[in-house]
Protein backbone atom coordinates (compact mmCIF):
# COMPACT_ATOMS: atom_id res chain seq x y z
CA UNK A 1 0.00 0.00 0.00
CA UNK A 2 1.43 3.33 -1.11
CA UNK A 3 -0.95 6.18 -1.88
CA UNK A 4 -0.87 9.82 -2.84
CA UNK A 5 -3.08 11.60 -0.33
CA UNK A 6 -4.41 15.02 0.58
CA UNK A 7 -3.48 15.84 4.16
CA UNK A 8 -5.32 18.46 6.20
CA UNK A 9 -3.63 19.54 9.43
CA UNK A 10 -4.89 21.92 12.06
CA UNK A 11 -3.11 22.81 15.26
CA UNK A 12 -4.57 24.90 18.07
CA UNK A 13 -3.21 26.07 21.39
CA UNK A 14 -5.32 27.07 24.38
CA UNK A 15 -3.99 29.30 27.14
CA UNK A 16 -6.11 31.02 29.77
CA UNK A 17 -9.29 29.84 28.01
CA UNK A 18 -8.26 31.49 24.73
CA UNK A 19 -7.95 29.25 21.68
CA UNK A 20 -5.43 30.26 19.04
CA UNK A 21 -5.00 28.51 15.71
CA UNK A 22 -1.25 28.09 15.36
CA UNK A 23 -1.24 26.11 12.15
CA UNK A 24 -3.59 25.21 9.34
CA UNK A 25 -2.33 23.38 6.29
CA UNK A 26 -3.71 21.39 3.36
CA UNK A 27 -1.05 19.63 1.31
CA UNK A 28 -0.31 16.54 -0.76
CA UNK A 29 1.68 13.75 0.75
CA UNK A 30 2.32 10.02 0.84
CA UNK A 31 0.50 7.40 2.88
CA UNK A 32 1.88 3.91 3.22
CA UNK A 33 2.00 0.87 5.47
CA UNK A 34 5.16 -0.94 6.55
CA UNK A 35 4.95 -3.93 8.87
CA UNK A 36 2.17 -3.01 11.31
CA UNK A 37 2.72 0.76 11.13
CA UNK A 38 1.09 3.43 8.99
CA UNK A 39 3.27 6.27 7.73
CA UNK A 40 2.12 9.72 6.62
CA UNK A 41 4.75 11.99 5.09
CA UNK A 42 4.55 15.50 3.66
CA UNK A 43 6.64 18.60 3.08
CA UNK A 44 6.15 21.63 5.30
CA UNK A 45 5.84 25.06 3.67
CA UNK A 46 6.04 28.78 4.40
CA UNK A 47 2.55 28.42 5.92
CA UNK A 48 3.94 26.51 8.91
CA UNK A 49 7.21 28.44 9.04
CA UNK A 50 9.15 25.23 8.45
CA UNK A 51 9.96 25.49 4.74
CA UNK A 52 12.53 22.85 3.75
CA UNK A 53 11.32 20.38 6.38
CA UNK A 54 9.74 16.97 5.78
CA UNK A 55 7.30 15.71 8.40
CA UNK A 56 6.63 11.99 8.91
CA UNK A 57 4.07 10.49 11.27
CA UNK A 58 4.46 6.84 12.23
CA UNK A 59 1.31 5.33 13.73
CA UNK A 60 1.30 2.02 15.59
CA UNK A 61 -1.68 1.01 17.72
CA UNK A 62 -2.14 4.04 19.97
CA UNK A 63 1.32 5.58 19.66
CA UNK A 64 1.93 8.40 17.19
CA UNK A 65 5.53 9.43 16.54
CA UNK A 66 6.06 12.70 14.68
CA UNK A 67 9.49 13.20 13.10
CA UNK A 68 10.63 16.36 11.32
CA UNK A 69 13.83 16.49 9.28
CA UNK A 70 15.36 19.42 7.43
CA UNK A 71 15.46 23.05 8.55
CA UNK A 72 13.72 21.87 11.75
CA UNK A 73 14.68 18.55 13.34
CA UNK A 74 12.50 17.08 16.02
CA UNK A 75 10.85 13.95 17.26
CA UNK A 76 7.70 13.89 19.36
CA UNK A 77 6.13 10.73 20.79
CA UNK A 78 2.43 10.89 21.63
CA UNK A 79 1.15 8.10 23.87
CA UNK A 80 -2.01 8.59 25.89
CA UNK A 81 -1.32 9.23 29.56
CA UNK A 82 2.46 9.13 29.07
CA UNK A 83 5.09 11.84 29.15
CA UNK A 84 7.94 11.61 26.65
CA UNK A 85 10.99 13.86 26.54
CA UNK A 86 11.68 15.01 23.01
CA UNK A 87 14.09 17.33 21.27
CA UNK A 88 13.46 20.27 19.00
CA UNK A 89 16.40 21.49 16.93
CA UNK A 90 16.02 24.71 14.92
CA UNK A 91 18.34 27.18 13.26
CA UNK A 92 17.92 29.31 16.40
CA UNK A 93 19.01 26.57 18.80
CA UNK A 94 17.97 23.28 20.35
CA UNK A 95 15.35 22.74 23.04
CA UNK A 96 14.33 19.81 25.18
CA UNK A 97 10.58 19.42 25.21
CA UNK A 98 8.33 17.34 27.44
CA UNK A 99 5.24 16.03 25.65
CA UNK A 100 2.31 14.64 27.63
CA UNK A 101 -0.58 13.26 25.56
CA UNK A 102 -3.95 13.57 27.29
CA UNK A 103 -5.77 11.92 24.41
CA UNK A 104 -4.60 10.05 21.30
CA UNK A 105 -7.52 9.26 18.99
CA UNK A 106 -6.43 7.29 15.90
CA UNK A 107 -9.07 6.35 13.35
CA UNK A 108 -7.18 5.30 10.24
CA UNK A 109 -7.20 2.31 7.94
CA UNK A 110 -5.84 1.52 4.47
CA UNK A 111 -8.09 4.22 2.99
CA UNK A 112 -6.96 7.04 5.27
CA UNK A 113 -8.90 8.59 8.13
CA UNK A 114 -8.30 10.96 11.03
CA UNK A 115 -5.87 11.44 13.90
CA UNK A 116 -6.51 13.74 16.83
CA UNK A 117 -4.06 14.37 19.64
CA UNK A 118 -4.69 16.51 22.71
CA UNK A 119 -1.39 17.21 24.45
CA UNK A 120 0.62 19.49 26.69
CA UNK A 121 4.11 20.77 25.98
CA UNK A 122 6.73 21.77 28.50
CA UNK A 123 9.68 23.77 27.25
CA UNK A 124 12.43 24.08 29.85
CA UNK A 125 9.87 22.95 32.47
CA UNK A 126 7.41 25.70 31.54
CA UNK A 127 3.97 24.53 30.40
CA UNK A 128 2.75 26.11 27.18
CA UNK A 129 -0.93 25.27 27.64
CA UNK A 130 -3.23 22.78 25.97
CA UNK A 131 -2.45 21.83 22.40
CA UNK A 132 -4.70 20.09 19.93
CA UNK A 133 -3.47 18.46 16.73
CA UNK A 134 -5.93 17.20 14.11
CA UNK A 135 -5.06 15.50 10.83
CA UNK A 136 -7.23 14.14 8.05
CA UNK A 137 -5.87 11.83 5.33
CA UNK A 138 -7.76 11.09 2.12
CA UNK A 139 -6.77 9.70 -1.25
CA UNK A 140 -6.11 12.18 -4.04
CA UNK A 141 -9.12 12.31 -6.34
CA UNK A 142 -11.51 10.75 -3.85
CA UNK A 143 -13.70 13.86 -3.57
CA UNK A 144 -13.52 14.51 -7.33
CA UNK A 145 -14.80 11.00 -8.08
CA UNK A 146 -17.85 11.53 -5.89
CA UNK A 147 -18.43 14.96 -7.44
CA UNK A 148 -18.17 13.63 -11.00
CA UNK A 149 -20.61 10.75 -10.36
CA UNK A 150 -23.26 13.32 -9.45
CA UNK A 151 -23.28 14.74 -13.02
N, C-alpha and C positions, 0 to 999 in steps of 0.2 A: 504494500500500500504506500503510494507516494502521490500526493495530490497538490495541485495549485489551489490555494484558498484565499478568500477575502477575510482579513482579520480586523475586527473592531475592538479597540481597547479604550477603556475609560478608567481614569484614576481620580479618586477624590480624597480629600483630606479634611477631617473635621477637628477643629480646635475651638474650645469655648462655645460649643453649640453652633458654630458657623461652618458651613460646608463649602469648600472651595474645590472647583474642578482644577486639577493640576496637570491633567493630560487627557487629550482626546485624539484618537488616531484611527484612521481606516486605511489599511494598506494590503498589498498582496504579499503572500508568503507561501511557505511550504508546510505540509502536514504529512507526517509519516509515522509508521510504527516500526519499532525495532525491539525484538524480544517481547517483553510484556509492557513496554513503555511507549507512550505517544510523545512525539516531538512536534513542536510548533516553532518555526523559525521565520524571522522577518528582519528587514533593515529598518533601523530608526531613521528619522529625518529631522529637518530643521524644526518641525512642529514640536518634537519632544526635547529639543536642545541637545540631542545626542547624535548628530549627523556623523556618519562614518562608523557607526556601531551596529553590530548584528546582535539581536536578542534571540535566545533559544529558551523555550520552556520544555522541560522534561517532566512528564506526568506519569507517576506510577501509583496505583491505588489511590491513597489520599495524601500523597506527598507531591508538591509541585516545587521544582527547582528551576529558578530563573537565572540564566547565565547571560551576561553581556560581555562582548569582546570587541575591541576597537578603540575608539577615542575614550570610551568609558569601559572599565573592566570591573565586573562585580559578579557575585554569586549570592543569591538569596534562597534559603530553603524555607518553604512554608509547610508546616505540619501542625494540624489542629492541636491546640493546647500545649505546644512545645515552643521553647525559645531556642533559636539558633543564632550563633554569632557569625556574622558575615563580613565581607570586606567590600569596600567601595573605593575604586581607584580612578581618579580623574586627573585631568591635566593640571588641576589646582592643588592636588595632593590626595593622600589616601586616608580613609576613615575606617574605623571599625564600627560595625552597626549590629545592634541586637534586633532580631526580628521575632516577634511573638505572634503567631497566627491564632486569632480567636475563632475563626471559622474558615474552613476550606471546603468549598462546594464544587465538586467536579462532576459535570454531566456531559461527558464526551464519549463518542463511539467512532467507528470507522468513517462515519459521514460528517464528523465535526461535532459541534455542540457549544457548551458554555462552561466557563470557569469563573468562579467568584471567590475572592479571598478578602477577608476582613482581618486586618493586622495592625499591630503597633510597632513603630520603629523607635529605637533608642540610639541616638548618636552621642558618643562620649557620655553615656549614662543620662542623657537628657531625653525625656519622652517627647515625641513630635506630634502626638495626638493619634486619633483613629484614622486609619487609612483603609480605603476600599478599592480593590482592583477587580475589574470586570472585563472578560474577554469573550468574544463570540467568534467562532470559526465556521465558515461555510464554503462549500466548493465554488470555485469560479464558474459563473454561468448558471448556477442553480436558480437564482431569482429570474434571470432572463428566460429560462426554459418555461417557468410557470407563467410568466407574462405573455410569452409568444403563444402558448396553448390557448389563451383566452381569446385570441383573434382568429 
